[in-house]
Amino acid sequence: YSCTLVVPDSVVGHIVGRSGKGLHQSHDVSGAQLRAYTDKASPLERRVSIRGTDQQVGEALIALGKRFMRK
């Protein structure tokens, strides 16, 4: 399974964290593979790709949502 989140550039730092720490923590909690990248067609937005089993993707979404709510 995979899921891609579109995140405004202004808040992506809260989700990704310094040196990707937020993505690493979300991976550790969920086991999913997470990657943040820029889509050239949308320079003011970032994409966060999540891949894994359905349970891993769901747990990663919850972990990222919690990080976003703490912003």
C-alpha positions as CSV (number, residue, x, y, z in Angstrom):
1,Y,0.0,0.0,0.0
2,S,1.1,3.6,-0.5
3,C,-0.2,7.0,0.4
4,T,1.0,10.5,-0.6
5,L,0.3,13.5,1.5
6,V,0.5,17.0,0.1
7,V,1.9,19.4,2.8
8,P,2.2,23.1,2.6
9,D,5.9,24.1,2.6
10,S,5.3,26.4,5.6
11,V,4.5,23.4,7.9
12,V,6.5,20.6,6.4
13,G,9.3,21.2,8.9
14,H,7.0,20.2,11.8
15,I,6.3,16.9,10.1
16,V,9.7,16.0,8.7
17,G,11.7,17.4,11.7
18,R,15.3,18.4,11.9
19,S,17.4,16.1,9.7
20,G,14.4,14.0,9.0
21,K,14.0,13.0,12.7
22,G,10.2,13.2,12.4
23,L,10.1,10.8,9.5
24,H,12.5,8.5,11.3
25,Q,10.3,8.5,14.4
26,S,7.2,7.8,12.3
27,H,9.1,4.9,10.6
28,D,10.2,3.5,14.0
29,V,6.6,3.6,15.3
30,S,4.9,2.2,12.2
31,G,7.5,0.3,10.2
32,A,6.4,2.1,7.0
33,Q,8.8,3.7,4.6
34,L,8.5,7.5,4.5
35,R,10.0,10.0,2.1
36,A,9.6,13.7,1.7
37,Y,10.2,15.4,-1.6
38,T,9.4,18.4,-3.7
39,D,7.2,18.2,-6.8
40,K,8.5,20.7,-9.4
41,A,4.9,21.5,-10.5
42,S,4.0,22.7,-7.0
43,P,7.0,24.5,-5.5
44,L,5.0,25.8,-2.5
45,E,4.0,22.3,-1.4
46,R,5.9,19.2,-0.4
47,R,4.9,15.5,-0.8
48,V,5.3,12.9,1.9
49,S,5.2,9.4,0.5
50,I,4.3,6.5,2.8
51,R,4.7,2.9,1.8
52,G,4.0,-0.4,3.7
53,T,1.3,-2.7,4.7
54,D,-2.2,-1.3,5.3
55,Q,-1.5,-1.3,9.0
56,Q,1.9,0.3,8.7
57,V,0.5,3.1,6.4
58,G,-2.3,3.7,8.9
59,E,0.0,3.9,11.9
60,A,2.4,6.3,10.0
61,L,-0.6,8.5,9.2
62,I,-1.5,8.6,12.8
63,A,2.1,9.4,13.9
64,L,2.4,12.2,11.3
65,G,-1.0,13.6,12.3
66,K,0.2,13.8,15.9
67,R,3.3,15.6,14.9
68,F,1.2,18.0,12.9
69,M,-1.2,18.7,15.8
70,R,1.8,19.6,18.0
71,K,2.9,22.4,15.7
